[in-house]
Amino acid sequence: MPRLRPHADSAVEEATRLRSEQLERWRTAAQQVAHAWDIWLASDDAERDWAHEVYVAALCREEQAAALLEENSRALGSRIS
């Protein structure tokens, strides 16, 4: 007889899906930080201030994405336990 998949809680499934999306956003934001860092390193004096602003903005987006991912991960953990 085939094994039946246990009925999963739809709230947990939704939280897991959301966590995956947020993880991908965080990874993308982290890659953008790395790219912005490279731009800043390669910038000349005329571009240095602009490149620093790009880097700081990328860091802010990465931190926001990480915080959202952490919050959702904690919520998911509390639903599973």
QUIWO-V456269 format. One record per backbone hydrogen bond with DSSP energy under -0.5 kcal/mol. CO is the residue of the C=O (numbers start at 1). NH is the residue of the N-H. If there is no record, write none. Layout:
co = <CO,CO>
nh = <NH,NH>
This chain:
co = <9,10,11,12,13,14,15,16,17,18,19,20,21,22,23,24,25,26,27,28,29,30,31,32,33,34,35,36,37,38,39,40,44,44,47,48,49,50,51,52,53,54,55,56,57,58,59,60,61,62,63,64,65,66,67,68,69,70,71,72,73,74,75,76,77>
nh = <13,14,15,16,17,18,19,20,21,22,23,24,25,26,27,28,29,30,31,32,33,34,35,36,37,38,39,40,41,42,43,43,47,48,51,52,53,54,55,56,57,58,59,60,61,62,63,64,65,66,67,68,69,70,71,72,73,74,75,76,77,78,79,80,81>
